[in-house]
Amino acid sequence: MTEQIEHSDQKPPFLQFLPVPVMGQRKFAELAGVTLGVLEGWINRGYIPTIKIGKHVLINLVGLTQECLDQLPR
């Protein structure tokens, strides 16, 4: 049984399990299996959503998850 997620004010269930909505670039690159240089290129080209907190540029995991959901076939 496949459950479709409709766009609404309710969070998709998997978003409830994200410990934090952001991640450092080094950790993200490690988990994604790419070099930090590749990740920086993706960020500079706008492929990966980021958020700046103070002087730190962090990966916006909620934004990235939403972009992935938006690309699912409807």
PASEBA-1860 file (N, C-alpha, C; in nm, 3 decimals):
! residues 74
1> MTEQIEHS> 0.085/-0.117/0.000/0.000/0.000/0.000/0.089/0.124/0.000 ~ 0.072/0.208/-0.098/0.152/0.330/-0.110/0.071/0.449/-0.061 ~ 0.132/0.527/0.026/0.065/0.645/0.080/0.122/0.769/0.014 ~ 0.037/0.852/-0.043/0.083/0.976/-0.104/0.080/1.087/-0.001 ~ 0.180/1.172/-0.006/0.185/1.287/0.084/0.133/1.408/0.009 ~ 0.027/1.466/0.061/-0.029/1.586/0.001/0.038/1.707/0.064 ~ 0.048/1.814/-0.014/0.103/1.937/0.039/0.001/2.001/0.132 ~ 0.037/2.012/0.257/-0.051/2.074/0.356/0.036/2.129/0.468
9> DQKPPFLQ> -0.028/2.176/0.572/0.045/2.229/0.686/0.105/2.119/0.772 ~ 0.061/1.996/0.752/0.112/1.884/0.831/0.247/1.838/0.777 ~ 0.342/1.813/0.866/0.474/1.767/0.826/0.467/1.621/0.781 ~ 0.541/1.585/0.675/0.553/1.444/0.641/0.616/1.369/0.759 ~ 0.578/1.245/0.782/0.627/1.171/0.899/0.779/1.165/0.912 ~ 0.851/1.151/0.800/0.996/1.137/0.810/1.063/1.265/0.858 ~ 1.001/1.381/0.840/1.060/1.505/0.887/1.060/1.514/1.039 ~ 0.975/1.438/1.103/0.970/1.438/1.249/1.093/1.372/1.308
17> FLPVPVMG> 1.167/1.294/1.230/1.281/1.220/1.281/1.414/1.289/1.253 ~ 1.413/1.403/1.185/1.537/1.477/1.165/1.579/1.535/1.299 ~ 1.698/1.498/1.349/1.740/1.551/1.479/1.758/1.702/1.477 ~ 1.810/1.755/1.369/1.824/1.899/1.350/1.795/1.928/1.203 ~ 1.747/2.047/1.171/1.711/2.077/1.032/1.830/2.119/0.946 ~ 1.950/2.123/1.003/2.069/2.165/0.928/2.184/2.069/0.956 ~ 2.287/2.075/0.870/2.404/1.990/0.887/2.526/2.063/0.833 ~ 2.639/2.044/0.898/2.764/2.103/0.852/2.806/2.044/0.717
25> QRKFAELA> 2.882/2.122/0.643/2.922/2.081/0.509/3.010/1.956/0.509 ~ 3.105/1.948/0.601/3.194/1.831/0.605/3.116/1.702/0.631 ~ 3.025/1.706/0.727/2.946/1.588/0.760/2.856/1.549/0.644 ~ 2.793/1.648/0.580/2.706/1.620/0.467/2.784/1.556/0.353 ~ 2.901/1.612/0.322/2.985/1.556/0.214/3.022/1.412/0.245 ~ 3.059/1.387/0.371/3.095/1.251/0.412/2.978/1.155/0.394 ~ 2.861/1.194/0.441/2.743/1.108/0.431/2.695/1.090/0.288 ~ 2.713/1.193/0.205/2.671/1.185/0.064/2.774/1.113/-0.022
33> GVTLGVLE> 2.893/1.091/0.033/2.996/1.020/-0.042/3.064/1.104/-0.148 ~ 3.072/1.234/-0.125/3.139/1.324/-0.220/3.247/1.402/-0.145 ~ 3.339/1.459/-0.220/3.442/1.541/-0.157/3.383/1.675/-0.117 ~ 3.451/1.742/-0.027/3.407/1.875/0.015/3.409/1.971/-0.103 ~ 3.506/1.955/-0.193/3.514/2.039/-0.313/3.393/2.023/-0.403 ~ 3.349/1.900/-0.421/3.229/1.874/-0.503/3.107/1.939/-0.437 ~ 3.094/1.921/-0.307/2.981/1.981/-0.236/2.984/2.133/-0.248 ~ 3.100/2.193/-0.233/3.110/2.339/-0.247/3.067/2.384/-0.386
41> GWINRGYI> 3.102/2.306/-0.488/3.057/2.337/-0.623/2.906/2.330/-0.636 ~ 2.846/2.227/-0.578/2.700/2.214/-0.580/2.633/2.332/-0.510 ~ 2.693/2.373/-0.397/2.638/2.487/-0.322/2.648/2.614/-0.405 ~ 2.765/2.638/-0.464/2.786/2.759/-0.545/2.693/2.764/-0.665 ~ 2.655/2.649/-0.719/2.565/2.644/-0.834/2.417/2.645/-0.792 ~ 2.392/2.642/-0.662/2.255/2.646/-0.613/2.185/2.512/-0.611 ~ 2.260/2.401/-0.626/2.198/2.268/-0.627/2.158/2.221/-0.488 ~ 2.227/2.269/-0.387/2.202/2.228/-0.249/2.159/2.351/-0.169
49> PTIKIGKH> 2.042/2.348/-0.106/1.998/2.464/-0.028/2.080/2.479/0.101 ~ 2.113/2.602/0.133/2.191/2.630/0.253/2.124/2.740/0.334 ~ 2.171/2.753/0.456/2.128/2.862/0.543/2.253/2.911/0.615 ~ 2.263/3.043/0.626/2.378/3.101/0.694/2.337/3.136/0.836 ~ 2.410/3.081/0.932/2.388/3.111/1.073/2.519/3.167/1.125 ~ 2.519/3.296/1.153/2.644/3.363/1.190/2.739/3.357/1.072 ~ 2.858/3.306/1.093/2.955/3.294/0.985/2.954/3.156/0.920 ~ 2.867/3.068/0.967/2.863/2.930/0.919/2.757/2.912/0.811
57> VLINLVGL> 2.794/2.846/0.702/2.699/2.811/0.597/2.669/2.662/0.614 ~ 2.544/2.632/0.649/2.503/2.495/0.677/2.408/2.444/0.570 ~ 2.405/2.313/0.553/2.313/2.251/0.458/2.172/2.253/0.520 ~ 2.076/2.303/0.444/1.936/2.309/0.487/1.871/2.174/0.451 ~ 1.867/2.082/0.547/1.815/1.949/0.520/1.665/1.949/0.491 ~ 1.592/2.037/0.554/1.448/2.045/0.528/1.424/2.095/0.386 ~ 1.499/2.197/0.345/1.487/2.248/0.208/1.524/2.143/0.105 ~ 1.631/2.069/0.131/1.674/1.964/0.038/1.569/1.853/0.031
65> TQECLDQL> 1.515/1.814/0.145/1.411/1.712/0.147/1.289/1.758/0.069 ~ 1.250/1.883/0.085/1.135/1.935/0.013/1.161/1.937/-0.138 ~ 1.282/1.974/-0.179/1.316/1.972/-0.321/1.305/1.830/-0.377 ~ 1.350/1.732/-0.300/1.339/1.592/-0.343/1.193/1.551/-0.357 ~ 1.110/1.589/-0.260/0.967/1.557/-0.267/0.901/1.623/-0.387 ~ 0.940/1.745/-0.416/0.882/1.818/-0.529/0.915/1.752/-0.663 ~ 1.023/1.675/-0.667/1.064/1.610/-0.792/1.000/1.473/-0.812 ~ 0.927/1.424/-0.713/0.860/1.295/-0.728/0.751/1.306/-0.834
73> PR> 0.731/1.199/-0.911/0.622/1.201/-1.009/0.488/1.215/-0.938 ~ 0.401/1.288/-1.000/0.268/1.310/-0.939/0.164/1.228/-1.008
END
